[in-house]
Amino acid sequence: GAPGCLLAISGAMRAAGLLLAWALLHAAGSQQCHPSGPGGVLRFTDRHAEIRVPALHRVPSPLDPLYGLVRSCLDLIQQNPLPTELLRTALNDPGSVRTSQVVHYELGYVVCAAVALLFTVAVPVAGMCFCYCRSRRRCGGRLRAHRRSLGCRRRCLLACLSFTSLIILISVTFALVTSQRVKGQMEPGLGAVPSTLRTLRQHLANVPQGVQMVVDKFEVPRRQIISDLGGLSRSVGLSIHAQLKAMTYAALEDLQDRAGDLQSSVHHLHIVHRTARALAAARAELEPALRERRSRVVQLLDDPRCTSCASALGRARSLELGADYGKVPSVEKVLKALHGLPRSDFAEMIRQGNGTFNSIPELAVERMAQVIQDLRGDLARTAEKVQSIADGFPLHDYTQPVSEALLQAEERSQPYLREVQRFERYRWIAGMVLCSIILLILLCNVTGMALGAYGLSKREDPSDYECRGEAGAKFLLVGVALAFLFSWLLILLVFATFLVGGNIQTLVCRNWVNQEIYKFIDTPGNLPPSMNLTRQLNLRRDSNLSSTYRECKGGAGLWEVLQLDRSYDLDEHLKTPRYTADFQKRLGDFTVNLGDVRLLRSEGRQDLEAFARSGVDEVDYGRFQEEMKNPVVQTSLPGLARNLEGLQKMQRNSTVAGRLAAEARALWHMQNSTVQSQEALVAKLGESVQFLSRLAPHLKERVKRTLATTASVEARLPLQAQQILRQELGCFTRKELRYFAQYLSWVGQTLREDVASCQPLATALDNGRVILCDRIADPWNAFWFSLGCCTFFLIPNIIFAVRLTKHFRPIRNRLISTGSEETCPFHIPRVTALKL
């Protein structure tokens, strides 16, 4: 029936709950470690930054197109590659260098020198010739005739002079800008040489302190690991408790249900036994009284004086007892089997099991105290092993040659740097003076053209004298005189700066960029023994400057490029197992007994087994239910009593009416005094029978499952606790090993890239190229290129200015031109023959 279905559903849900608990436990046993949060990443402060060599880079500039144009011109002038033979001879035996070799290599510069020499001689000679002509009034004088084409010629000369003046203005502007840029870059560039060399020496000198600083940073992971060890035992206990509580609590709840079933079954069996006996005794007492009452009612209703009583006669005759509880099965045997049960206190037993299980975290703290102490000792010994990194680092005795070479280079460079700075100051002064003279020439040109043009516009007759036009012509001649006077100085400054800057670009910078300089230095025999960089810098014998530069630029350490007595493998010294083997082994070998959790003692198990064998499930509760379907009395006593009361009102005979009323009262009394009490007992009996009938079919299965589950949980709890312990310790070990790995990785990175890195050497070389080539040579070459444009454009400027002065002065003679009506006012007609 419905109760049986509900009971089956409840049992299925209980089984599903236990299966879910086992599934969760299995998943917990195989789950991965929790991912590390932000706290799992160690932070190390950097205290070595103040002795780094900052890397310099080429800064984009609006003048980059001009720089590129100048480099292209220099590549066209100097097309020869690096003169390795000439340089080898010059470095090893300077006296044997032949002039022809130098001229052959510097052929482009020789041609430019010839042009500069020609310019230096020709322009002053031309100037002297011009002065002689002026003294003879032959150059820059007046026009002798006025022609119609003079206006066009004048405008053309104005346009040409304006164009050349514009080009000279642009060039001198570039010359001023680049000269100032050279001046602005020269001082910090020259100052960077000794400062960089000092920084490199400091870098080498601070290697031991830097290595010790790196080793001292082991305090960061050590503090973190000690902090983690402080909470390890409680964390393990809480994890075991959290992962096993679902299974344990489910088993305890199931055990509590079986204990409740036992107690409830005993209680209900006693009710069934007592109630059945009470109902049987009450039936025996009710039977004679009901028989007597039936005979008197039947006799009364059968009396002829009773009017209309035949209708109730059939109900009265059927007045007899219904249910007979003497026929139901006896539960006395079952009660004897359950006598004295439960003998154990299940509530106390469950409370103790629950308390023992809940005490696992505290027990884990107690049992793991010694291993935590041992791990702290292992950590202290690991710190001593880490100190061996600093003690065994081999660079202290091998960087001295490099430091001495850097100190010697710094001392030897000082006089040259001072001389370079002095000559740069002279160059800047000469450049500013000559640029100012060029600007003065341009000012004369602009003033002369403006005054001349204005004078021409005010002059009515070309032969008239006009002071402003004359002044314009004189300004132009002043500009011409300045150009003649200072052109040779301009060309000398241009050639001197061109020779220096061009050779720096083509001989040094171009070959520095394409690594040809490194190849020349690496080739044996190119450098004299006194300049053997491999020996002076104590580099590895199997390496050269190019390979060392590439290794240093790639982030190699000093110990990887220097010549050591024995090889030093930093990676081998930074392997994690060298420092974590003892720590890892102690955690891997650790086991702990967290105590036995007893959920069910033997007396409790015996009680449940006796409950299952008691025969509760063998009682035929269906007989009880069949009997309970029958009423206590077959005919309803209240119904019959109401019929009698109705008949009483219909009687004419008072005696019969009185007897009917008396019988009705007797039936009501029997119903209220006897039958109702029996019906209450039947209802009580029904509740107990219903409970027992619902429990009985699944009793043995439930008890068997509870006993098996409890025994299985008790057996598995230690195993599962050990499994979770191993899992948690494994997660803890991996987490702490990550701290070790982070630290050792940081040590390797810091030693290679900062503390003991040779990258500053490569950075210093790159910075030297940037300073010399990008920040000094480029604007230097742009300066002479711009100044050279100014100088060479002075020649057309002189020509156009001299020719334009004639147009600003009055015309000397007005000669007649055949094509002008203005000069031919009279026309004599030609005489022809007349026909008569």
Buried (B, 14 or more C-beta within 10 A) or exposed (E): EEEEEEBEEBBEEBBEBBEEBBEBBEEBBEEEEEEEEEEEEBEBEEEBEEBBBEEBEEEEBEBEEBBEEBBEBBEEBBEEEBBBEBBBBBBBEEEEBEEEBBEEBBBBBEEBBEEBEEBBEEBBEBBEEBEEBBEEEEBBBBBEBBBEEBEEBBEEBBEBBBBBBEBBBBBBBBBBBBBBBBBEBBEEBBEBBBEBBBBBBBBBBBBBEBBBBBBEBBEBBBEBBBEBBEEBBBBBBBBBBEBBBBBBBBBBEBBBBBBEBBBBBBEBBBBBBBBBBBBBEBBEEBEEEBEEBBEBBBEBBEBEEBBEBEEBBEBBBEBEBBBEBEEBBEBEEBBEBBEEBBEBBBEEBBEBBBEBBEBBBEBBBBBBEEBBEBBBEBBEEBBEBBBEBBEEBBBEEBBEBBBBBBBEBBEEBEEEBEEBEEEBEEBBEBBBEBBEBBBBBBBBBBBBBEBBBBBBEEBEEBEEEBEBBBBBBBBBBBBBBBBBBBBBBBBBBBBBBBBBBBBBBBBBBBBBEEEBBBBBBBEEEBBEEEEEBBBBBBBBEEBBBBBBBBBBBEBBBBBBBBBBEEEBEBEEBBEBEBBBEBBBEBBEEBEBEBBEBBBBBEEBBBBBEBBBEBBBBEBEBEBBBEBBEBBBBEBBBEEBBBBBBBBBEEBEEEEBBEBBBBBBEBBBEBBEEBBEBBBEBBEBBBEBBBBBBBBBBBBBEBBEBBBEBBBBBBEBBBEBBBBBBBBBBEBBBEBBBBBBBBBBEBBBBBBBBBBBBBBBBBBBBBBBBBBBBBBBBBBBBBBBBBBBBBBBBBBBBBBBBBBBBBBBBBBBEBEEBEEEEEEEEEEEEEEEEEEE
